[in-house]
């Protein structure tokens, strides 16, 4: 069974989390920002703690990226 990614789970904390994410990138070079993103992904996947869910998250992110690339400008 695949996880449901359509549910927005952060609720009222979403803005705060987004601000923290943006702040974490401030002052970083593009390379360090990419390294931070990679570390965040690995830490979050580990926190998820479910290999099947992690595989679905990765596939969903890739699919969504491809969908964004195919949208007209």
N, C-alpha and C positions, 0 to 999 in steps of 0.2 A: 504494500500500500504506500503510495507516495504522499509526502507531506502537503498540506494545504498552504500555498504561498500567497493566496489571495486575501488572507485575513491580516489586517493591520493591527499589530500587537503592542506597539510602543505607546499608543494612546497619548495622553497629555505630556508624556516625557519625551516625545519624538523631537521636539524643537531643541530641547536641552542636549539630547544626544547628538543631534546634527551640529549644534554649536561646538560641542566638545570635539567632534571629528574635524571640523574646519579649523579650530584652534590648534589641534595637534599637528596640522600640516603647515601652519604659519611659520615662515622663516626657513623652511626646509628647501633644499634644492629639489629639482625634479626627480633626481635619482633617489634621494633620501625619502621623498614623498612616496615613490613607488615601493621602496623597501618597507616603509611604514604600512602601506596598504597590504603588502604581502604578509607581514607579521600579524596584522589585524585579522586577516582572513584565516590564517593558521590557528591563531588563538581562539577565534570565534568557532571554527569548525571543531576544535578540541572541546570547547565548552558545550557545543551541541551534543557531543558524545555518542553519536549514532552514525555508523558508517553509511547505512542506507540513506538516511536523511541528508548526510553530507554530500553523497553522490548526486542526489536529487537537487540540492542547492546549487552545486556546481553546474549541472546541466541546465537548470533554470536560468542562472546568470548568463551562461553562454548563449542560450536561446534568446533571452531578452536583449542581449547585446547585438545579436544578429538582426533582430527585429528593429532595433533603433537604427542600425546601419542602412536598412532597406526603406526607411521612411523618406518621403519626398521632402526636400528642403523648403 
